[in-house]
């Protein structure tokens, strides 16, 4: 029986995933890809919650993941509706050129 | 989850996540996001979170990413972008910042004393245990999420509606 993966491996993996998502938000210019990178970050945090719930023997972490998924679904629905409204107004999908919502 | 399987899955997850961020075509990014979410649900099963793993596949991979793909197809963003990323200075700063965050977490994890439960309670991670927490200790947040979803539905319909 090979050894099981320790908690720190899960936390390290989720840190790397979060960093990849954050880099994606900063670097990419397509608003839809920026949204996907945000989902990546949310999922990295979910992995942390589930790993710590397992390690602590408490269900609370998994309940929080449930709420995070709900918030992510709401966020995706509203965000994609904003993107559709933008495209209907003839705006680009490039975050550098989108100035409608700026002051 | 045994260590070799963890390392294999972690390598696959990181490759898929990098594809999401790096690939110039949004469709490929969305498909790589599906792969990432599926692999993460495998991690959840390995961590005794069966219900969360199933919800991950149904809600994330099934609903949210399909919504992404739907919008990509609707707006005809299938072609590759000419300039998918920001300028080189910002890319360098972002990658450097990401590496710094990972190094910081790695240093913190090295001196972490891992909390371990004496043993998992009976039925850990199954639907009944999660529902019991959800409908007792977390009842108020649970009800508030229904309000949040209602607001999101109204907001999405109002935003995407064609103006008269």
Interface residues (C-beta under 8 A of the other chain):
Chain A: X1 X2 X3 X4 X5 X6 X7 X8 X9 X10 X11 X12 X13 X15 X16 X17 X18 X19 X20 X21 X22 X23 X24 X26 X27 X28 X29 X30 X32 X33 X35 X36 X37 X39 X40 X43 X46 X47 X50 X51 X53 X54 X55 X56 X57 X58 X59 X60 X62 X63 X65 X66 X67 X69 X70 X71 X72 X73 X74 X75 X76 X77 X78 X80 X81 X82 X83 X84 X85 X87 X88 X93 X96
Chain B: X1 X2 X3 X4 X6 X7 X10 X13 X14 X17 X18 X20 X21 X26 X29 X30 X33 X36 X37 X40 X43 X44 X47 X48 X49 X51 X52 X55 X56 X59 X60 X63 X64 X67 X68 X71 X72 X74 X75 X77 X81 X83 X84 X85 X86 X90 X91 X93 X94 X95 X97 X98 X99 X101 X102 X105 X106 X109 X112 X114 X115 X116 X117 X118 X119 X120 X121 X124 X125 X129 X130 X132 X133 X134 X137 X138 X141 X145 X148 X149 X151 X152 X153 X155 X156 X157 X158 X159 X160 X162
